[in-house]
Amino acid sequence: MNMLVTGATGFVKHFPYKQLLPFPTSLMRIAGKLAGKSAAVNRLTGSLTVDSSKIRQELGWAPPFTMEEGLRETAEWYKQRVETKR
């Protein structure tokens, strides 16, 4: 089974392995700098933490479910999809 891999530069290649190999972040940053894609590499390797305090404070927003509930529902959805494909 081939895996479709999209690189930070937008090129699409077929990767004939079942899993991706680890690639050091420092080398990815150097390659991004050389390719003029530092911003894209920073988006891929930077923090994915989202601060919702501003929207909570200004609009009184609250998430519809907790992180734990969302992960549990996502895992259940995934298991159902995998089981139906077998």
Residue pairs with C-beta under 8 A, 6 or more apart in sequence:
1 18
2 14
2 15
2 16
3 14
3 15
3 16
3 17
3 18
3 19
3 20
4 12
4 14
4 15
5 12
5 13
5 14
5 15
5 20
6 12
7 13
8 28
8 32
8 37
8 40
8 41
8 44
9 35
9 37
9 40
25 45
28 41
28 44
28 45
29 38
29 41
29 42
29 45
31 41
32 38
32 40
32 41
32 42
33 41
52 61
52 63
55 61
56 62
65 73
